[in-house]
Amino acid sequence: MERFWLGVKLVLLALVFVLVVQNLNLVQVRLLTWSVSVPLALLIAALYLLGMISGRSLMGLVRRLRGQQGHAKHR
């Protein structure tokens, strides 16, 4: 089973490598008055990481709110 997961990880790594190599062209990102040119692969990676961080934060907030509601019901 360990070899299977190693194979899955290697395939995913290869796909990420292909994604990066095929998306090295520069794109312009604008936000209000700020503008920057970055490789598309870097933009994809940055947005993925921001999504992970914001998703984790949102889930933590939801869990905290559910916990507070549970304490209010038991009072």
All heavy atoms as a GROMACS GRO file, in nm:
protein
  594
    1MET      N    1   0.083  -0.120   0.000
    1MET     CA    2   0.000   0.000   0.000
    1MET      C    3   0.087   0.125   0.000
    1MET      O    4   0.048   0.227  -0.055
    1MET     CB    5  -0.092  -0.004   0.123
    1MET     CG    6  -0.200   0.098   0.118
    1MET     SD    7  -0.308   0.068  -0.020
    1MET     CE    8  -0.456   0.139   0.033
    2GLU      N    9   0.202   0.115   0.064
    2GLU     CA   10   0.293   0.229   0.070
    2GLU      C   11   0.343   0.266  -0.070
    2GLU      O   12   0.357   0.384  -0.103
    2GLU     CB   13   0.411   0.194   0.160
    2GLU     CG   14   0.482   0.314   0.216
    2GLU     CD   15   0.582   0.274   0.323
    2GLU    OE1   16   0.541   0.214   0.424
    2GLU    OE2   17   0.701   0.303   0.302
    3ARG      N   18   0.366   0.165  -0.153
    3ARG     CA   19   0.410   0.190  -0.292
    3ARG      C   20   0.300   0.260  -0.372
    3ARG      O   21   0.328   0.342  -0.457
    3ARG     CB   22   0.449   0.062  -0.360
    3ARG     CG   23   0.582   0.009  -0.315
    3ARG     CD   24   0.620  -0.111  -0.394
    3ARG     NE   25   0.751  -0.157  -0.352
    3ARG     CZ   26   0.828  -0.231  -0.425
    3ARG    NH1   27   0.789  -0.272  -0.544
    3ARG    NH2   28   0.946  -0.268  -0.381
    4PHE      N   29   0.175   0.225  -0.344
    4PHE     CA   30   0.063   0.288  -0.414
    4PHE      C   31   0.062   0.438  -0.387
    4PHE      O   32   0.051   0.519  -0.480
    4PHE     CB   33  -0.069   0.225  -0.369
    4PHE     CG   34  -0.190   0.300  -0.419
    4PHE    CD1   35  -0.230   0.289  -0.551
    4PHE    CD2   36  -0.262   0.382  -0.334
    4PHE    CE1   37  -0.341   0.359  -0.597
    4PHE    CE2   38  -0.373   0.452  -0.379
    4PHE     CZ   39  -0.412   0.439  -0.511
    5TRP      N   40   0.073   0.478  -0.258
    5TRP     CA   41   0.071   0.620  -0.224
    5TRP      C   42   0.192   0.692  -0.277
    5TRP      O   43   0.184   0.809  -0.315
    5TRP     CB   44   0.056   0.638  -0.073
    5TRP     CG   45  -0.081   0.602  -0.027
    5TRP    CD1   46  -0.116   0.501   0.056
    5TRP    CD2   47  -0.204   0.664  -0.067
    5TRP    NE1   48  -0.252   0.497   0.071
    5TRP    CE2   49  -0.309   0.595  -0.003
    5TRP    CE3   50  -0.236   0.771  -0.151
    5TRP    CZ2   51  -0.443   0.631  -0.020
    5TRP    CZ3   52  -0.370   0.806  -0.167
    5TRP    CH2   53  -0.471   0.736  -0.103
    6LEU      N   54   0.306   0.624  -0.281
    6LEU     CA   55   0.425   0.683  -0.342
    6LEU      C   56   0.400   0.710  -0.490
    6LEU      O   57   0.435   0.816  -0.542
    6LEU     CB   58   0.546   0.592  -0.323
    6LEU     CG   59   0.677   0.641  -0.386
    6LEU    CD1   60   0.720   0.774  -0.324
    6LEU    CD2   61   0.784   0.535  -0.372
    7GLY      N   62   0.336   0.616  -0.557
    7GLY     CA   63   0.302   0.634  -0.698
    7GLY      C   64   0.207   0.750  -0.720
    7GLY      O   65   0.224   0.830  -0.813
    8VAL      N   66   0.106   0.762  -0.633
    8VAL     CA   67   0.010   0.873  -0.643
    8VAL      C   68   0.082   1.006  -0.624
    8VAL      O   69   0.060   1.102  -0.699
    8VAL     CB   70  -0.103   0.855  -0.539
    8VAL    CG1   71  -0.188   0.982  -0.529
    8VAL    CG2   72  -0.190   0.736  -0.574
    9LYS      N   73   0.170   1.012  -0.525
    9LYS     CA   74   0.245   1.136  -0.499
    9LYS      C   75   0.335   1.171  -0.616
    9LYS      O   76   0.345   1.289  -0.652
    9LYS     CB   77   0.326   1.122  -0.371
    9LYS     CG   78   0.242   1.119  -0.245
    9LYS     CD   79   0.327   1.094  -0.122
    9LYS     CE   80   0.242   1.080   0.002
    9LYS     NZ   81   0.324   1.051   0.121
   10LEU      N   82   0.399   1.072  -0.677
   10LEU     CA   83   0.486   1.099  -0.792
   10LEU      C   84   0.406   1.148  -0.912
   10LEU      O   85   0.451   1.238  -0.984
   10LEU     CB   86   0.567   0.974  -0.827
   10LEU     CG   87   0.677   0.936  -0.728
   10LEU    CD1   88   0.740   0.803  -0.767
   10LEU    CD2   89   0.782   1.046  -0.723
   11VAL      N   90   0.288   1.092  -0.934
   11VAL     CA   91   0.203   1.138  -1.045
   11VAL      C   92   0.159   1.282  -1.021
   11VAL      O   93   0.162   1.365  -1.112
   11VAL     CB   94   0.081   1.044  -1.062
   11VAL    CG1   95  -0.022   1.105  -1.155
   11VAL    CG2   96   0.126   0.909  -1.116
   12LEU      N   97   0.117   1.314  -0.898
   12LEU     CA   98   0.076   1.451  -0.866
   12LEU      C   99   0.193   1.548  -0.881
   12LEU      O  100   0.176   1.658  -0.934
   12LEU     CB  101   0.019   1.458  -0.724
   12LEU     CG  102  -0.118   1.395  -0.705
   12LEU    CD1  103  -0.158   1.396  -0.559
   12LEU    CD2  104  -0.222   1.466  -0.789
   13LEU      N  105   0.311   1.507  -0.838
   13LEU     CA  106   0.430   1.591  -0.853
   13LEU      C  107   0.461   1.614  -1.001
   13LEU      O  108   0.493   1.726  -1.041
   13LEU     CB  109   0.549   1.526  -0.783
   13LEU     CG  110   0.679   1.605  -0.784
   13LEU    CD1  111   0.662   1.737  -0.708
   13LEU    CD2  112   0.791   1.523  -0.723
   14ALA      N  113   0.447   1.512  -1.082
   14ALA     CA  114   0.470   1.526  -1.226
   14ALA      C  115   0.368   1.622  -1.288
   14ALA      O  116   0.404   1.706  -1.372
   14ALA     CB  117   0.465   1.390  -1.295
   15LEU      N  118   0.242   1.613  -1.246
   15LEU     CA  119   0.139   1.702  -1.297
   15LEU      C  120   0.166   1.848  -1.258
   15LEU      O  121   0.147   1.939  -1.339
   15LEU     CB  122   0.001   1.660  -1.249
   15LEU     CG  123  -0.055   1.532  -1.312
   15LEU    CD1  124  -0.184   1.491  -1.243
   15LEU    CD2  125  -0.077   1.550  -1.461
   16VAL      N  126   0.210   1.868  -1.134
   16VAL     CA  127   0.244   2.004  -1.090
   16VAL      C  128   0.362   2.057  -1.171
   16VAL      O  129   0.362   2.172  -1.216
   16VAL     CB  130   0.275   2.007  -0.939
   16VAL    CG1  131   0.337   2.139  -0.898
   16VAL    CG2  132   0.149   1.981  -0.860
   17PHE      N  133   0.461   1.973  -1.197
   17PHE     CA  134   0.577   2.013  -1.277
   17PHE      C  135   0.533   2.054  -1.418
   17PHE      O  136   0.576   2.157  -1.470
   17PHE     CB  137   0.680   1.899  -1.282
   17PHE     CG  138   0.800   1.933  -1.365
   17PHE    CD1  139   0.897   2.019  -1.316
   17PHE    CD2  140   0.817   1.878  -1.490
   17PHE    CE1  141   1.008   2.050  -1.392
   17PHE    CE2  142   0.927   1.908  -1.567
   17PHE     CZ  143   1.023   1.994  -1.518
   18VAL      N  144   0.447   1.975  -1.480
   18VAL     CA  145   0.396   2.007  -1.614
   18VAL      C  146   0.318   2.138  -1.611
   18VAL      O  147   0.332   2.222  -1.700
   18VAL     CB  148   0.310   1.891  -1.670
   18VAL    CG1  149   0.237   1.932  -1.796
   18VAL    CG2  150   0.397   1.769  -1.695
   19LEU      N  151   0.236   2.157  -1.509
   19LEU     CA  152   0.159   2.281  -1.495
   19LEU      C  153   0.252   2.402  -1.488
   19LEU      O  154   0.228   2.503  -1.556
   19LEU     CB  155   0.072   2.275  -1.369
   19LEU     CG  156  -0.008   2.402  -1.340
   19LEU    CD1  157  -0.136   2.402  -1.422
   19LEU    CD2  158  -0.038   2.415  -1.194
   20VAL      N  159   0.357   2.391  -1.410
   20VAL     CA  160   0.451   2.503  -1.396
   20VAL      C  161   0.523   2.529  -1.527
   20VAL      O  162   0.533   2.644  -1.572
   20VAL     CB  163   0.551   2.475  -1.281
   20VAL    CG1  164   0.665   2.575  -1.283
   20VAL    CG2  165   0.480   2.478  -1.148
   21VAL      N  166   0.573   2.425  -1.591
   21VAL     CA  167   0.650   2.442  -1.714
   21VAL      C  168   0.564   2.502  -1.825
   21VAL      O  169   0.610   2.586  -1.902
   21VAL     CB  170   0.712   2.307  -1.758
   21VAL    CG1  171   0.769   2.315  -1.898
   21VAL    CG2  172   0.819   2.264  -1.659
   22GLN      N  173   0.438   2.463  -1.834
   22GLN     CA  174   0.351   2.511  -1.940
   22GLN      C  175   0.289   2.647  -1.911
   22GLN      O  176   0.226   2.705  -1.999
   22GLN     CB  177   0.240   2.410  -1.967
   22GLN     CG  178   0.290   2.284  -2.032
   22GLN     CD  179   0.177   2.189  -2.068
   22GLN    OE1  180   0.064   2.204  -2.022
   22GLN    NE2  181   0.209   2.091  -2.150
   23ASN      N  182   0.308   2.700  -1.792
   23ASN     CA  183   0.246   2.827  -1.756
   23ASN      C  184   0.347   2.927  -1.702
   23ASN      O  185   0.326   2.991  -1.599
   23ASN     CB  186   0.135   2.805  -1.653
   23ASN     CG  187   0.017   2.734  -1.712
   23ASN    OD1  188  -0.055   2.790  -1.792
   23ASN    ND2  189   0.000   2.608  -1.676
   24LEU      N  190   0.456   2.944  -1.773
   24LEU     CA  191   0.559   3.038  -1.732
   24LEU      C  192   0.538   3.178  -1.791
   24LEU      O  193   0.611   3.270  -1.757
   24LEU     CB  194   0.698   2.986  -1.773
   24LEU     CG  195   0.746   2.866  -1.693
   24LEU    CD1  196   0.880   2.817  -1.747
   24LEU    CD2  197   0.757   2.898  -1.546
   25ASN      N  198   0.438   3.193  -1.878
   25ASN     CA  199   0.414   3.324  -1.938
   25ASN      C  200   0.368   3.423  -1.831
   25ASN      O  201   0.304   3.388  -1.734
   25ASN     CB  202   0.312   3.315  -2.051
   25ASN     CG  203   0.185   3.244  -2.010
   25ASN    OD1  204   0.188   3.152  -1.931
   25ASN    ND2  205   0.073   3.287  -2.064
   26LEU      N  206   0.404   3.549  -1.851
   26LEU     CA  207   0.369   3.654  -1.755
   26LEU      C  208   0.225   3.700  -1.774
   26LEU      O  209   0.178   3.712  -1.886
   26LEU     CB  210   0.463   3.773  -1.770
   26LEU     CG  211   0.608   3.751  -1.729
   26LEU    CD1  212   0.689   3.878  -1.756
   26LEU    CD2  213   0.619   3.712  -1.584
   27VAL      N  214   0.158   3.724  -1.663
   27VAL     CA  215   0.024   3.783  -1.665
   27VAL      C  216   0.028   3.906  -1.575
   27VAL      O  217   0.106   3.914  -1.481
   27VAL     CB  218  -0.084   3.684  -1.615
   27VAL    CG1  219  -0.101   3.570  -1.711
   27VAL    CG2  220  -0.055   3.634  -1.476
   28GLN      N  221  -0.055   4.002  -1.608
   28GLN     CA  222  -0.060   4.124  -1.528
   28GLN      C  223  -0.176   4.115  -1.430
   28GLN      O  224  -0.290   4.089  -1.469
   28GLN     CB  225  -0.075   4.247  -1.616
   28GLN     CG  226  -0.062   4.376  -1.540
   28GLN     CD  227  -0.063   4.496  -1.631
   28GLN    OE1  228  -0.102   4.488  -1.746
   28GLN    NE2  229  -0.020   4.609  -1.579
   29VAL      N  230  -0.146   4.136  -1.303
   29VAL     CA  231  -0.247   4.132  -1.198
   29VAL      C  232  -0.265   4.275  -1.149
   29VAL      O  233  -0.169   4.343  -1.115
   29VAL     CB  234  -0.201   4.042  -1.081
   29VAL    CG1  235  -0.304   4.042  -0.970
   29VAL    CG2  236  -0.174   3.901  -1.130
   30ARG      N  237  -0.390   4.321  -1.148
   30ARG     CA  238  -0.420   4.456  -1.102
   30ARG      C  239  -0.521   4.451  -0.989
   30ARG      O  240  -0.617   4.377  -0.993
   30ARG     CB  241  -0.478   4.539  -1.216
   30ARG     CG  242  -0.372   4.575  -1.320
   30ARG     CD  243  -0.431   4.658  -1.426
   30ARG     NE  244  -0.512   4.567  -1.511
   30ARG     CZ  245  -0.567   4.602  -1.624
   30ARG    NH1  246  -0.557   4.726  -1.667
   30ARG    NH2  247  -0.634   4.516  -1.695
   31LEU      N  248  -0.494   4.531  -0.886
   31LEU     CA  249  -0.584   4.545  -0.772
   31LEU      C  250  -0.584   4.692  -0.734
   31LEU      O  251  -0.483   4.744  -0.687
   31LEU     CB  252  -0.538   4.458  -0.654
   31LEU     CG  253  -0.623   4.467  -0.528
   31LEU    CD1  254  -0.764   4.416  -0.555
   31LEU    CD2  255  -0.559   4.389  -0.416
   32LEU      N  256  -0.697   4.757  -0.758
   32LEU     CA  257  -0.712   4.901  -0.736
   32LEU      C  258  -0.604   4.975  -0.815
   32LEU      O  259  -0.606   4.972  -0.937
   32LEU     CB  260  -0.711   4.934  -0.587
   32LEU     CG  261  -0.819   4.864  -0.503
   32LEU    CD1  262  -0.798   4.892  -0.355
   32LEU    CD2  263  -0.957   4.906  -0.547
   33THR      N  264  -0.510   5.040  -0.750
   33THR     CA  265  -0.406   5.115  -0.822
   33THR      C  266  -0.276   5.035  -0.832
   33THR      O  267  -0.180   5.080  -0.892
   33THR     CB  268  -0.376   5.248  -0.752
   33THR    OG1  269  -0.331   5.222  -0.620
   33THR    CG2  270  -0.500   5.335  -0.748
   34TRP      N  271  -0.272   4.918  -0.773
   34TRP     CA  272  -0.153   4.836  -0.770
   34TRP      C  273  -0.153   4.741  -0.890
   34TRP      O  274  -0.255   4.684  -0.925
   34TRP     CB  275  -0.153   4.758  -0.638
   34TRP     CG  276  -0.040   4.666  -0.617
   34TRP    CD1  277   0.088   4.700  -0.593
   34TRP    CD2  278  -0.046   4.523  -0.615
   34TRP    NE1  279   0.164   4.587  -0.574
   34TRP    CE2  280   0.083   4.476  -0.588
   34TRP    CE3  281  -0.147   4.431  -0.634
   34TRP    CZ2  282   0.113   4.342  -0.581
   34TRP    CZ3  283  -0.116   4.297  -0.625
   34TRP    CH2  284   0.012   4.254  -0.599
   35SER      N  285  -0.037   4.724  -0.954
   35SER     CA  286  -0.027   4.636  -1.070
   35SER      C  287   0.109   4.565  -1.066
   35SER      O  288   0.211   4.626  -1.034
   35SER     CB  289  -0.040   4.718  -1.198
   35SER     OG  290  -0.027   4.636  -1.310
   36VAL      N  291   0.109   4.437  -1.101
   36VAL     CA  292   0.233   4.360  -1.103
   36VAL      C  293   0.222   4.251  -1.211
   36VAL      O  294   0.114   4.200  -1.237
   36VAL     CB  295   0.262   4.297  -0.964
   36VAL    CG1  296   0.158   4.195  -0.926
   36VAL    CG2  297   0.400   4.239  -0.958
   37SER      N  298   0.335   4.220  -1.274
   37SER     CA  299   0.341   4.111  -1.370
   37SER      C  300   0.411   3.993  -1.305
   37SER      O  301   0.521   4.006  -1.251
   37SER     CB  302   0.420   4.153  -1.494
   37SER     OG  303   0.349   4.252  -1.565
   38VAL      N  304   0.344   3.877  -1.307
   38VAL     CA  305   0.398   3.756  -1.244
   38VAL      C  306   0.374   3.638  -1.338
   38VAL      O  307   0.281   3.639  -1.418
   38VAL     CB  308   0.332   3.727  -1.108
   38VAL    CG1  309   0.366   3.833  -1.006
   38VAL    CG2  310   0.184   3.711  -1.121
   39PRO      N  311   0.457   3.534  -1.328
   39PRO     CA  312   0.429   3.412  -1.405
   39PRO      C  313   0.296   3.351  -1.361
   39PRO      O  314   0.262   3.353  -1.241
   39PRO     CB  315   0.546   3.320  -1.370
   39PRO     CG  316   0.653   3.409  -1.318
   39PRO     CD  317   0.583   3.525  -1.254
   40LEU      N  318   0.222   3.300  -1.456
   40LEU     CA  319   0.090   3.243  -1.426
   40LEU      C  320   0.100   3.130  -1.325
   40LEU      O  321   0.016   3.118  -1.235
   40LEU     CB  322   0.025   3.194  -1.555
   40LEU     CG  323  -0.115   3.136  -1.543
   40LEU    CD1  324  -0.210   3.237  -1.483
   40LEU    CD2  325  -0.166   3.089  -1.678
   41ALA      N  326   0.204   3.048  -1.334
   41ALA     CA  327   0.220   2.936  -1.239
   41ALA      C  328   0.236   2.988  -1.097
   41ALA      O  329   0.180   2.931  -1.002
   41ALA     CB  330   0.340   2.851  -1.278
   42LEU      N  331   0.309   3.097  -1.080
   42LEU     CA  332   0.326   3.156  -0.946
   42LEU      C  333   0.193   3.211  -0.895
   42LEU      O  334   0.160   3.197  -0.777
   42LEU     CB  335   0.432   3.266  -0.950
   42LEU     CG  336   0.462   3.336  -0.819
   42LEU    CD1  337   0.517   3.238  -0.717
   42LEU    CD2  338   0.560   3.449  -0.840
   43LEU      N  339   0.117   3.273  -0.983
   43LEU     CA  340  -0.014   3.325  -0.945
   43LEU      C  341  -0.107   3.212  -0.901
   43LEU      O  342  -0.177   3.222  -0.798
   43LEU     CB  343  -0.076   3.402  -1.061
   43LEU     CG  344  -0.215   3.461  -1.038
   43LEU    CD1  345  -0.209   3.565  -0.926
   43LEU    CD2  346  -0.268   3.522  -1.166
   44ILE      N  347  -0.106   3.102  -0.974
   44ILE     CA  348  -0.189   2.986  -0.938
   44ILE      C  349  -0.149   2.933  -0.802
   44ILE      O  350  -0.234   2.905  -0.717
   44ILE     CB  351  -0.178   2.877  -1.046
   44ILE    CG1  352  -0.245   2.923  -1.176
   44ILE    CG2  353  -0.241   2.746  -0.998
   44ILE    CD1  354  -0.218   2.832  -1.294
   45ALA      N  355  -0.019   2.920  -0.777
   45ALA     CA  356   0.029   2.869  -0.649
   45ALA      C  357  -0.009   2.963  -0.535
   45ALA      O  358  -0.053   2.918  -0.428
   45ALA     CB  359   0.180   2.849  -0.654
   46ALA      N  360   0.006   3.093  -0.557
   46ALA     CA  361  -0.028   3.191  -0.452
   46ALA      C  362  -0.177   3.187  -0.421
   46ALA      O  363  -0.217   3.190  -0.304
   46ALA     CB  364   0.014   3.331  -0.496
   47LEU      N  365  -0.261   3.179  -0.524
   47LEU     CA  366  -0.405   3.173  -0.501
   47LEU      C  367  -0.445   3.043  -0.431
   47LEU      O  368  -0.534   3.043  -0.345
   47LEU     CB  369  -0.480   3.188  -0.633
   47LEU     CG  370  -0.473   3.327  -0.695
   47LEU    CD1  371  -0.539   3.327  -0.832
   47LEU    CD2  372  -0.536   3.430  -0.605
   48TYR      N  373  -0.379   2.935  -0.465
   48TYR     CA  374  -0.405   2.807  -0.398
   48TYR      C  375  -0.372   2.817  -0.249
   48TYR      O  376  -0.451   2.775  -0.164
   48TYR     CB  377  -0.323   2.696  -0.465
   48TYR     CG  378  -0.340   2.562  -0.400
   48TYR    CD1  379  -0.456   2.488  -0.419
   48TYR    CD2  380  -0.241   2.508  -0.320
   48TYR    CE1  381  -0.474   2.364  -0.359
   48TYR    CE2  382  -0.257   2.384  -0.260
   48TYR     CZ  383  -0.372   2.312  -0.280
   48TYR     OH  384  -0.388   2.191  -0.220
   49LEU      N  385  -0.256   2.873  -0.217
   49LEU     CA  386  -0.217   2.887  -0.077
   49LEU      C  387  -0.310   2.981  -0.001
   49LEU      O  388  -0.348   2.954   0.113
   49LEU     CB  389  -0.072   2.936  -0.068
   49LEU     CG  390   0.033   2.834  -0.109
   49LEU    CD1  391   0.171   2.899  -0.112
   49LEU    CD2  392   0.032   2.714  -0.018
   50LEU      N  393  -0.349   3.092  -0.065
   50LEU     CA  394  -0.444   3.183  -0.001
   50LEU      C  395  -0.578   3.115   0.024
   50LEU      O  396  -0.643   3.137   0.127
   50LEU     CB  397  -0.463   3.308  -0.085
   50LEU     CG  398  -0.349   3.409  -0.083
   50LEU    CD1  399  -0.372   3.518  -0.187
   50LEU    CD2  400  -0.333   3.469   0.056
   51GLY      N  401  -0.620   3.032  -0.071
   51GLY     CA  402  -0.744   2.957  -0.053
   51GLY      C  403  -0.736   2.859   0.062
   51GLY      O  404  -0.830   2.843   0.139
   52MET      N  405  -0.621   2.792   0.075
   52MET     CA  406  -0.602   2.699   0.186
   52MET      C  407  -0.608   2.772   0.320
   52MET      O  408  -0.673   2.727   0.413
   52MET     CB  409  -0.467   2.628   0.174
   52MET     CG  410  -0.464   2.520   0.070
   52MET     SD  411  -0.304   2.442   0.047
   52MET     CE  412  -0.236   2.431   0.209
   53ILE      N  413  -0.540   2.886   0.327
   53ILE     CA  414  -0.536   2.963   0.452
   53ILE      C  415  -0.675   3.016   0.487
   53ILE      O  416  -0.721   3.004   0.600
   53ILE     CB  417  -0.434   3.077   0.442
   53ILE    CG1  418  -0.292   3.019   0.435
   53ILE    CG2  419  -0.446   3.173   0.558
   53ILE    CD1  420  -0.187   3.120   0.394
   54SER      N  421  -0.742   3.074   0.388
   54SER     CA  422  -0.874   3.131   0.418
   54SER      C  423  -0.976   3.022   0.447
   54SER      O  424  -1.064   3.039   0.532
   54SER     CB  425  -0.921   3.220   0.302
   54SER     OG  426  -0.938   3.144   0.184
   55GLY      N  427  -0.967   2.908   0.380
   55GLY     CA  428  -1.059   2.797   0.408
   55GLY      C  429  -1.039   2.743   0.548
   55GLY      O  430  -1.136   2.715   0.620
   56ARG      N  431  -0.915   2.730   0.590
   56ARG     CA  432  -0.887   2.681   0.725
   56ARG      C  433  -0.936   2.781   0.830
   56ARG      O  434  -0.995   2.742   0.931
   56ARG     CB  435  -0.738   2.657   0.742
   56ARG     CG  436  -0.702   2.595   0.873
   56ARG     CD  437  -0.555   2.563   0.881
   56ARG     NE  438  -0.521   2.512   1.010
   56ARG     CZ  439  -0.483   2.388   1.034
   56ARG    NH1  440  -0.474   2.303   0.934
   56ARG    NH2  441  -0.455   2.349   1.155
   57SER      N  442  -0.916   2.910   0.803
   57SER     CA  443  -0.963   3.013   0.895
   57SER      C  444  -1.115   3.012   0.906
   57SER      O  445  -1.172   3.023   1.014
   57SER     CB  446  -0.916   3.151   0.851
   57SER     OG  447  -0.777   3.157   0.850
   58LEU      N  448  -1.181   2.998   0.792
   58LEU     CA  449  -1.327   2.995   0.791
   58LEU      C  450  -1.380   2.875   0.866
   58LEU      O  451  -1.475   2.886   0.944
   58LEU     CB  452  -1.379   2.995   0.647
   58LEU     CG  453  -1.530   2.994   0.630
   58LEU    CD1  454  -1.590   3.120   0.690
   58LEU    CD2  455  -1.566   2.982   0.483
   59MET      N  456  -1.318   2.759   0.848
   59MET     CA  457  -1.363   2.640   0.919
   59MET      C  458  -1.340   2.654   1.068
   59MET      O  459  -1.422   2.609   1.150
   59MET     CB  460  -1.293   2.514   0.865
   59MET     CG  461  -1.337   2.477   0.725
   59MET     SD  462  -1.517   2.462   0.707
   59MET     CE  463  -1.550   2.327   0.817
   60GLY      N  464  -1.230   2.716   1.109
   60GLY     CA  465  -1.205   2.741   1.251
   60GLY      C  466  -1.310   2.832   1.311
   60GLY      O  467  -1.358   2.810   1.422
   61LEU      N  468  -1.349   2.935   1.236
   61LEU     CA  469  -1.453   3.027   1.281
   61LEU      C  470  -1.586   2.955   1.296
   61LEU      O  471  -1.658   2.972   1.395
   61LEU     CB  472  -1.466   3.144   1.184
   61LEU     CG  473  -1.575   3.246   1.214
   61LEU    CD1  474  -1.546   3.316   1.347
   61LEU    CD2  475  -1.584   3.347   1.102
   62VAL      N  476  -1.620   2.871   1.198
   62VAL     CA  477  -1.746   2.797   1.204
   62VAL      C  478  -1.747   2.704   1.324
   62VAL      O  479  -1.846   2.696   1.398
   62VAL     CB  480  -1.769   2.718   1.073
   62VAL    CG1  481  -1.881   2.617   1.087
   62VAL    CG2  482  -1.797   2.814   0.958
   63ARG      N  483  -1.636   2.634   1.348
   63ARG     CA  484  -1.629   2.544   1.465
   63ARG      C  485  -1.642   2.622   1.595
   63ARG      O  486  -1.709   2.576   1.688
   63ARG     CB  487  -1.497   2.467   1.462
   63ARG     CG  488  -1.493   2.360   1.360
   63ARG     CD  489  -1.367   2.276   1.374
   63ARG     NE  490  -1.357   2.186   1.261
   63ARG     CZ  491  -1.255   2.183   1.176
   63ARG    NH1  492  -1.151   2.264   1.193
   63ARG    NH2  493  -1.254   2.101   1.075
   64ARG      N  494  -1.578   2.737   1.602
   64ARG     CA  495  -1.585   2.818   1.723
   64ARG      C  496  -1.727   2.866   1.747
   64ARG      O  497  -1.778   2.863   1.859
   64ARG     CB  498  -1.490   2.938   1.712
   64ARG     CG  499  -1.472   3.011   1.843
   64ARG     CD  500  -1.368   3.120   1.839
   64ARG     NE  501  -1.247   3.081   1.770
   64ARG     CZ  502  -1.188   3.154   1.675
   64ARG    NH1  503  -1.238   3.269   1.639
   64ARG    NH2  504  -1.077   3.112   1.618
   65LEU      N  505  -1.794   2.910   1.641
   65LEU     CA  506  -1.932   2.957   1.655
   65LEU      C  507  -2.025   2.843   1.695
   65LEU      O  508  -2.116   2.861   1.776
   65LEU     CB  509  -1.979   3.022   1.526
   65LEU     CG  510  -1.915   3.157   1.491
   65LEU    CD1  511  -1.961   3.205   1.355
   65LEU    CD2  512  -1.946   3.260   1.599
   66ARG      N  513  -2.005   2.725   1.638
   66ARG     CA  514  -2.086   2.609   1.677
   66ARG      C  515  -2.064   2.574   1.823
   66ARG      O  516  -2.156   2.537   1.894
   66ARG     CB  517  -2.054   2.489   1.589
   66ARG     CG  518  -2.115   2.494   1.455
   66ARG     CD  519  -2.088   2.367   1.381
   66ARG     NE  520  -2.145   2.370   1.248
   66ARG     CZ  521  -2.122   2.281   1.156
   66ARG    NH1  522  -2.039   2.180   1.180
   66ARG    NH2  523  -2.177   2.290   1.037
   67GLY      N  524  -1.939   2.584   1.867
   67GLY     CA  525  -1.907   2.555   2.008
   67GLY      C  526  -1.975   2.653   2.101
   67GLY      O  527  -2.024   2.616   2.207
   68GLN      N  528  -1.980   2.781   2.063
   68GLN     CA  529  -2.044   2.882   2.147
   68GLN      C  530  -2.194   2.859   2.152
   68GLN      O  531  -2.257   2.879   2.255
   68GLN     CB  532  -2.013   3.022   2.095
   68GLN     CG  533  -1.871   3.065   2.118
   68GLN     CD  534  -1.840   3.201   2.057
   68GLN    OE1  535  -1.923   3.261   1.991
   68GLN    NE2  536  -1.717   3.247   2.078
   69GLN      N  537  -2.253   2.816   2.042
   69GLN     CA  538  -2.396   2.788   2.042
   69GLN      C  539  -2.428   2.669   2.131
   69GLN      O  540  -2.528   2.667   2.200
   69GLN     CB  541  -2.445   2.760   1.899
   69GLN     CG  542  -2.450   2.882   1.812
   69GLN     CD  543  -2.488   2.847   1.668
   69GLN    OE1  544  -2.502   2.731   1.632
   69GLN    NE2  545  -2.504   2.950   1.587
   70GLY      N  546  -2.340   2.571   2.131
   70GLY     CA  547  -2.360   2.454   2.216
   70GLY      C  548  -2.353   2.491   2.363
   70GLY      O  549  -2.432   2.442   2.444
   71HIS      N  550  -2.262   2.579   2.401
   71HIS     CA  551  -2.251   2.625   2.541
   71HIS      C  552  -2.372   2.708   2.581
   71HIS      O  553  -2.419   2.700   2.693
   71HIS     CB  554  -2.124   2.708   2.562
   71HIS     CG  555  -1.998   2.626   2.553
   71HIS    ND1  556  -1.974   2.520   2.636
   71HIS    CD2  557  -1.891   2.637   2.471
   71HIS    CE1  558  -1.855   2.468   2.606
   71HIS    NE2  559  -1.804   2.537   2.504
   72ALA      N  560  -2.427   2.786   2.489
   72ALA     CA  561  -2.544   2.870   2.521
   72ALA      C  562  -2.667   2.783   2.544
   72ALA      O  563  -2.751   2.814   2.627
   72ALA     CB  564  -2.568   2.969   2.407
   73LYS      N  565  -2.677   2.672   2.474
   73LYS     CA  566  -2.794   2.585   2.490
   73LYS      C  567  -2.790   2.511   2.624
   73LYS      O  568  -2.893   2.478   2.680
   73LYS     CB  569  -2.799   2.481   2.376
   73LYS     CG  570  -2.837   2.540   2.245
   73LYS     CD  571  -2.840   2.434   2.136
   73LYS     CE  572  -2.873   2.493   2.000
   73LYS     NZ  573  -2.873   2.391   1.896
   74HIS      N  574  -2.671   2.482   2.674
   74HIS     CA  575  -2.658   2.408   2.799
   74HIS      C  576  -2.670   2.496   2.922
   74HIS      O  577  -2.672   2.447   3.033
   74HIS     CB  578  -2.523   2.332   2.802
   74HIS     CG  579  -2.514   2.225   2.700
   74HIS    ND1  580  -2.600   2.116   2.699
   74HIS    CD2  581  -2.432   2.208   2.594
   74HIS    CE1  582  -2.569   2.038   2.597
   74HIS    NE2  583  -2.465   2.092   2.532
   75ARG      N  584  -2.679   2.625   2.907
   75ARG     CA  585  -2.689   2.716   3.023
   75ARG      C  586  -2.827   2.719   3.080
   75ARG      O  587  -2.927   2.698   3.038
   75ARG     CB  588  -2.648   2.858   2.985
   75ARG     CG  589  -2.500   2.866   2.961
   75ARG     CD  590  -2.461   3.006   2.930
   75ARG     NE  591  -2.319   3.009   2.894
   75ARG     CZ  592  -2.257   3.115   2.855
   75ARG    NH1  593  -2.318   3.228   2.842
   75ARG    NH2  594  -2.130   3.112   2.825
   0.00000   0.00000   0.00000
